[in-house]
Amino acid sequence: MTMIRIKREYDFFLSLNIILMIEENYTEFEKREITEKIKPITFQDIKEEYQELQKIGDQAKDQSPRSRIGNNIVDFFTFQERLHTKGKYGLSFYDFLANMKSENPENSENPLKKKKFIQTMLKYYIDVKNKNNTKNEEKVYKEVYNICISAINIFRPLMAMEIYTKYKPNTVLDFTCGWGGRLIGASVLGVPKYIGIDSNIHLIDPYEKMRDFLKTQGSKTETQFFFEDALTVDYSSLIYDMVFTSPPYYDLEMYSNQPMITNVDKNKEKEKEEKENKGKRERKISFKKQMNENFYKPLFQKTYHSLQPGGIYALNINLEIYETVCIPIFGKAKEIIPLKKSKRQNNYNEYIYIYSKTNQD
């Protein structure tokens, strides 16, 4: 099964949670304006942050988990595209913004505007968090989106630098390279070669610009990119001694965030919910099984098979993927490293699972 087939399955799964809404139709220029209002990052800002990363060097492990040094570099190049990522209800931030700002009388019944927890959070920002109007409208909506819909996170360059410093690779394969954090970390430390793969062709231009920037900052890291389905790449033609990547976590951005129910018969509510959601749960289970069998397993096996003996295989995945996919294939990880990051609201912990390929594998 190709990524196209899996995407169809995922789109169907998303459709189970989509609510009636208007679709965003922002132009690229408008999207750039939105991006800059939320994150007004300048070229000088990212030059200075890159220099800070260079000063940190192999001491990245000593930095605070809350440190955001290097994140602006990622955001400068890929934040605009990241806002297309769909979270709960199948909504991207652009969709959310278009719906929340719509004043068209035809959309007065838009159910998104009637979501109580969204309206409650907006009121909280207006009355409390942003009572002094220090944040513009787009920033407020983005923070509300992060809480009520989904926070689309990046892999921090500092965390990547910590891993590279520990294992000292010559060539890194990142088969779901995403938003660029692991590339930036490799460039700062001068990892000889970085191979990035991603199916999102809209990242081609951002990555070309990021690569050009890194070269102007003196990076000696050789880069090679494949913007195609990771399952179709011929890994036997590539030479790499480390795999380091962060594949998608099933439906992480589709978590349930229902308002708290009070003063009701909880048993009856539970029975009702069980009945109404049975089809959704079955589809979700089916989707996960298909992802396991047709994406994670073959991709992990292919990339591990072509990894050089003695090489490091490092996956930033959730516990469910580790237990249902990795352990049956590879056994228990040689090492489990906590992913340093600011805590999500639900204190969701993430880890990097480390395997070492022996000559017998």
PEQUIZI-V945360 format. One record per residue. N is the residue number from 0. RES is the residue in one small letter. NEAR is the number of other C-alpha atoms within 10 Angstrom. Layout:
n->N res->RES near->NEAR
n->N res->RES near->NEAR
This chain:
n->0 res->m near->12
n->1 res->t near->12
n->2 res->m near->17
n->3 res->i near->11
n->4 res->r near->11
n->5 res->i near->16
n->6 res->k near->12
n->7 res->r near->11
n->8 res->e near->19
n->9 res->y near->19
n->10 res->d near->12
n->11 res->f near->14
n->12 res->f near->20
n->13 res->l near->20
n->14 res->s near->12
n->15 res->l near->15
n->16 res->n near->16
n->17 res->i near->13
n->18 res->i near->14
n->19 res->l near->12
n->20 res->m near->19
n->21 res->i near->15
n->22 res->e near->14
n->23 res->e near->15
n->24 res->n near->11
n->25 res->y near->13
n->26 res->t near->9
n->27 res->e near->10
n->28 res->f near->9
n->29 res->e near->11
n->30 res->k near->17
n->31 res->r near->14
n->32 res->e near->15
n->33 res->i near->20
n->34 res->t near->21
n->35 res->e near->16
n->36 res->k near->15
n->37 res->i near->18
n->38 res->k near->16
n->39 res->p near->13
n->40 res->i near->16
n->41 res->t near->12
n->42 res->f near->11
n->43 res->q near->9
n->44 res->d near->14
n->45 res->i near->20
n->46 res->k near->18
n->47 res->e near->14
n->48 res->e near->17
n->49 res->y near->23
n->50 res->q near->14
n->51 res->e near->14
n->52 res->l near->22
n->53 res->q near->17
n->54 res->k near->12
n->55 res->i near->18
n->56 res->g near->18
n->57 res->d near->18
n->58 res->q near->14
n->59 res->a near->21
n->60 res->k near->18
n->61 res->d near->10
n->62 res->q near->15
n->63 res->s near->12
n->64 res->p near->15
n->65 res->r near->10
n->66 res->s near->13
n->67 res->r near->15
n->68 res->i near->18
n->69 res->g near->23
n->70 res->n near->20
n->71 res->n near->22
n->72 res->i near->26
n->73 res->v near->23
n->74 res->d near->21
n->75 res->f near->20
n->76 res->f near->21
n->77 res->t near->22
n->78 res->f near->21
n->79 res->q near->19
n->80 res->e near->17
n->81 res->r near->19
n->82 res->l near->19
n->83 res->h near->15
n->84 res->t near->15
n->85 res->k near->20
n->86 res->g near->24
n->87 res->k near->21
n->88 res->y near->22
n->89 res->g near->21
n->90 res->l near->26
n->91 res->s near->22
n->92 res->f near->24
n->93 res->y near->21
n->94 res->d near->19
n->95 res->f near->26
n->96 res->l near->19
n->97 res->a near->17
n->98 res->n near->21
n->99 res->m near->16
n->100 res->k near->12
n->101 res->s near->15
n->102 res->e near->10
n->103 res->n near->8
n->104 res->p near->8
n->105 res->e near->8
n->106 res->n near->14
n->107 res->s near->11
n->108 res->e near->11
n->109 res->n near->17
n->110 res->p near->13
n->111 res->l near->17
n->112 res->k near->18
n->113 res->k near->11
n->114 res->k near->13
n->115 res->k near->13
n->116 res->f near->17
n->117 res->i near->20
n->118 res->q near->15
n->119 res->t near->12
n->120 res->m near->18
n->121 res->l near->19
n->122 res->k near->13
n->123 res->y near->14
n->124 res->y near->18
n->125 res->i near->16
n->126 res->d near->12
n->127 res->v near->10
n->128 res->k near->14
n->129 res->n near->16
n->130 res->k near->11
n->131 res->n near->9
n->132 res->n near->12
n->133 res->t near->10
n->134 res->k near->16
n->135 res->n near->11
n->136 res->e near->16
n->137 res->e near->18
n->138 res->k near->16
n->139 res->v near->20
n->140 res->y near->22
n->141 res->k near->20
n->142 res->e near->17
n->143 res->v near->22
n->144 res->y near->23
n->145 res->n near->18
n->146 res->i near->16
n->147 res->c near->19
n->148 res->i near->25
n->149 res->s near->24
n->150 res->a near->19
n->151 res->i near->18
n->152 res->n near->12
n->153 res->i near->19
n->154 res->f near->22
n->155 res->r near->25
n->156 res->p near->26
n->157 res->l near->32
n->158 res->m near->21
n->159 res->a near->22
n->160 res->m near->28
n->161 res->e near->21
n->162 res->i near->22
n->163 res->y near->23
n->164 res->t near->19
n->165 res->k near->10
n->166 res->y near->11
n->167 res->k near->17
n->168 res->p near->20
n->169 res->n near->17
n->170 res->t near->22
n->171 res->v near->29
n->172 res->l near->25
n->173 res->d near->25
n->174 res->f near->27
n->175 res->t near->20
n->176 res->c near->25
n->177 res->g near->24
n->178 res->w near->23
n->179 res->g near->25
n->180 res->g near->22
n->181 res->r near->28
n->182 res->l near->28
n->183 res->i near->28
n->184 res->g near->28
n->185 res->a near->27
n->186 res->s near->26
n->187 res->v near->26
n->188 res->l near->22
n->189 res->g near->19
n->190 res->v near->22
n->191 res->p near->17
n->192 res->k near->20
n->193 res->y near->25
n->194 res->i near->20
n->195 res->g near->23
n->196 res->i near->20
n->197 res->d near->21
n->198 res->s near->19
n->199 res->n near->15
n->200 res->i near->11
n->201 res->h near->12
n->202 res->l near->20
n->203 res->i near->15
n->204 res->d near->12
n->205 res->p near->20
n->206 res->y near->20
n->207 res->e near->13
n->208 res->k near->14
n->209 res->m near->20
n->210 res->r near->20
n->211 res->d near->12
n->212 res->f near->17
n->213 res->l near->20
n->214 res->k near->14
n->215 res->t near->10
n->216 res->q near->14
n->217 res->g near->11
n->218 res->s near->19
n->219 res->k near->16
n->220 res->t near->22
n->221 res->e near->16
n->222 res->t near->16
n->223 res->q near->11
n->224 res->f near->17
n->225 res->f near->17
n->226 res->f near->18
n->227 res->e near->15
n->228 res->d near->16
n->229 res->a near->22
n->230 res->l near->20
n->231 res->t near->10
n->232 res->v near->17
n->233 res->d near->11
n->234 res->y near->17
n->235 res->s near->12
n->236 res->s near->8
n->237 res->l near->14
n->238 res->i near->15
n->239 res->y near->23
n->240 res->d near->20
n->241 res->m near->29
n->242 res->v near->25
n->243 res->f near->24
n->244 res->t near->24
n->245 res->s near->19
n->246 res->p near->17
n->247 res->p near->14
n->248 res->y near->15
n->249 res->y near->18
n->250 res->d near->15
n->251 res->l near->14
n->252 res->e near->20
n->253 res->m near->18
n->254 res->y near->12
n->255 res->s near->12
n->256 res->n near->12
n->257 res->q near->10
n->258 res->p near->10
n->259 res->m near->6
n->260 res->i near->9
n->261 res->t near->7
n->262 res->n near->5
n->263 res->v near->8
n->264 res->d near->9
n->265 res->k near->11
n->266 res->n near->9
n->267 res->k near->10
n->268 res->e near->12
n->269 res->k near->11
n->270 res->e near->11
n->271 res->k near->11
n->272 res->e near->11
n->273 res->e near->13
n->274 res->k near->11
n->275 res->e near->11
n->276 res->n near->13
n->277 res->k near->11
n->278 res->g near->12
n->279 res->k near->16
n->280 res->r near->13
n->281 res->e near->11
n->282 res->r near->17
n->283 res->k near->19
n->284 res->i near->12
n->285 res->s near->14
n->286 res->f near->18
n->287 res->k near->19
n->288 res->k near->15
n->289 res->q near->16
n->290 res->m near->23
n->291 res->n near->18
n->292 res->e near->13
n->293 res->n near->17
n->294 res->f near->18
n->295 res->y near->19
n->296 res->k near->17
n->297 res->p near->15
n->298 res->l near->18
n->299 res->f near->19
n->300 res->q near->14
n->301 res->k near->17
n->302 res->t near->23
n->303 res->y near->22
n->304 res->h near->14
n->305 res->s near->17
n->306 res->l near->25
n->307 res->q near->19
n->308 res->p near->17
n->309 res->g near->15
n->310 res->g near->23
n->311 res->i near->23
n->312 res->y near->24
n->313 res->a near->23
n->314 res->l near->22
n->315 res->n near->23
n->316 res->i near->19
n->317 res->n near->20
n->318 res->l near->15
n->319 res->e near->11
n->320 res->i near->18
n->321 res->y near->21
n->322 res->e near->13
n->323 res->t near->13
n->324 res->v near->18
n->325 res->c near->23
n->326 res->i near->12
n->327 res->p near->11
n->328 res->i near->13
n->329 res->f near->17
n->330 res->g near->12
n->331 res->k near->15
n->332 res->a near->17
n->333 res->k near->11
n->334 res->e near->13
n->335 res->i near->16
n->336 res->i near->13
n->337 res->p near->13
n->338 res->l near->17
n->339 res->k near->21
n->340 res->k near->19
n->341 res->s near->14
n->342 res->k near->12
n->343 res->r near->12
n->344 res->q near->8
n->345 res->n near->6
n->346 res->n near->8
n->347 res->y near->9
n->348 res->n near->14
n->349 res->e near->17
n->350 res->y near->18
n->351 res->i near->23
n->352 res->y near->23
n->353 res->i near->18
n->354 res->y near->23
n->355 res->s near->20
n->356 res->k near->18
n->357 res->t near->11
n->358 res->n near->9
n->359 res->q near->6
n->360 res->d near->12
